[in-house]
Amino acid sequence: MKILVTGAAGFMGSYVVDTLIARGGHEVYGVDDLSGGYESNVNPASHFTKLDLRQKKEVEQYIANVRPELVYHLAADATEGRSQFTPISATERNYLAYLYTLVPSIKYGLKKVVVTSSMSIYGAQKSPFTEDMKPMAEDIYAIAKAAMEESTKILAKVHGFNYVVVRPHNVYGPRQNLSDPYRNVIGIFINCLMNNKNFYIYGDGNQKRAFTYIDDFNPYFVETGFSDKVNGEIINIGPTQEYTINELAEVVLQTFFPDGNIPIALKPKYLPLRPQEVMEAYCSNDKAVSMLGYKTSTSLKDGVAKMVTWAKTMGPQPFHYLEEGLELETSEVPATWKNKLL
Ligand SMILES: NC(=O)c1ccc[n+]([C@@H]2O[C@H](COP(=O)([O-])OP(=O)(O)OC[C@H]3O[C@@H](n4cnc5c(N)ncnc54)[C@H](O)[C@@H]3O)[C@@H](O)[C@H]2O)c1
C-alpha cells in the first residue's frame, strides 16, 4: 500500500516513517517543508519530498502522482502558546495545509486518514479529559485542530473514506526540535541548561500536564492506521500520571545535577502566565487501553534521562526566533520571546 506521512522530517512523523518501513510491505512517502523538522530525521528508505503544504497547486500535483491510500497527517505549526501571536500562520499551517492535503487525497483514492489532533482542543474543561467532551478551544492552534477534526468527519461522511482522530499530549524524546523557543517545554529546559543558562517557568509552575515519551506514543499511533475497529473514533494516547511544571523542572534539574548541587545561576526563574494558558490539562486513556492495548512503559524520570543523553550528543543549540517576527507584537508577548531571554 502507498502510505503518505506529512511532517515526515519532524519529531513524531519521523518515528512514524521508521515504524512503517520496519513493518515492511508498504511504499512509504514523506513530505515536510523543513520549517520545524530536520532532513537528518528523514529515513533514507522512504520517498521524501521537500514540500510546503500551504502550496495548494504543488500539493495537488504531488498527491495526483503519489495517490496515497493511507495518510498520516502530522505536519503542523505545533505552537499552542504562540498561536495567539501568529493566528494566521497557525490557521494556514494547521487547518489549511491539512485541507490542501486531504482534498486531493480524497480525489485520488484515499482509503483512510489518521488525523493528528491535540489535547489542546479540550481547553480549560476539568481534567482528566475524555474523548466525549466537546471541543472548547482556548487558543487558535486548538481551533485549527478542532476544525480539522470536524471537517474530516463531514467529508468522510459525504465522500466515503475512513478516518481516526488521535489526540496526543505533550510528547517528548530524542529528535525533538531543541532550538524552538516557543514550544516543547522539556526540550527548552534541557537546551537552556546545556547552554549554561537558567530556564523560565510561566506562572507559579503549578500547571499540571501528563508527558508522553515517544515510545509510549508512536507504536499505538501507527497501529491506528491499520486497525479497522478504531475507524471513526477519537482516541487520546498518552499516560495519565500528571506532573506540575515545577515537578518537571525538578526532574530535568536532577538529571543534570544528580547530587542536587544546582548552581544558583541555573535555578529556574518565574514569569507571568502566557495568555490563554490552561492550568490543568491531562487526559483519560481508558479508550486507548481498551481499543489499542495502550500501556505506559517509560516513567518521566527515565524518559527525560534518555532525552538528555540524546540532547548531549547534539550539543547546545542556539534558539531560533521567527525571522519574520510575530504577527501580533503587542504588550501581551511573553518576555521570553519579546526580549529573547532564551
Ligand atoms: N509533540 C507534542 O507534544 C504534540 C502534542 C499534541 C499534538 N501534536 C501534533 O503532532 C504532530 C507532530 O508534532 P511534532 O511534535 O512532531 O512537531 P514537529 O514540528 O517536530 O513536526 C511537524 C513537522 O511539520 C512540518 N511542517 C510545518 N508546516 C509545514 C508545511 N506547511 N508543509 C510541510 N511541512 C510542514 C515541520 O517542518 C515539522 O517537521 C503535529 O500535528 C502536532 O500538532 C504534538
The ligand as an ORCA input file, in Angstrom:
! r2SCAN-3c Opt
* xyz 0 1
  N       4.690     16.989     20.387
  C       3.574     17.101     21.063
  O       3.594     17.169     22.275
  C       2.237     17.135     20.380
  C       1.091     17.150     21.168
  C      -0.156     17.188     20.543
  C      -0.223     17.174     19.168
  N       0.907     17.169     18.425
  C       0.774     17.157     16.972
  O       1.588     16.112     16.458
  C       2.097     16.466     15.182
  C       3.605     16.337     15.157
  O       4.160     17.222     16.125
  P       5.720     17.231     16.437
  O       5.847     17.434     17.880
  O       6.379     16.071     15.786
  O       6.135     18.589     15.727
  P       7.290     18.877     14.657
  O       7.356     20.339     14.495
  O       8.541     18.166     15.036
  O       6.701     18.219     13.337
  C       5.847     18.911     12.470
  C       6.505     18.952     11.108
  O       5.634     19.633     10.203
  C       6.449     20.357      9.288
  N       5.657     21.417      8.691
  C       5.161     22.549      9.275
  N       4.492     23.293      8.378
  C       4.549     22.610      7.195
  C       4.068     22.869      5.899
  N       3.380     23.992      5.636
  N       4.330     21.961      4.931
  C       5.029     20.851      5.176
  N       5.528     20.545      6.395
  C       5.286     21.423      7.389
  C       7.596     20.881     10.133
  O       8.737     21.181      9.369
  C       7.836     19.714     11.093
  O       8.858     18.866     10.630
  C       1.576     17.877     14.918
  O       0.400     17.782     14.155
  C       1.259     18.414     16.289
  O       0.276     19.414     16.239
  C       2.126     17.160     19.005
*
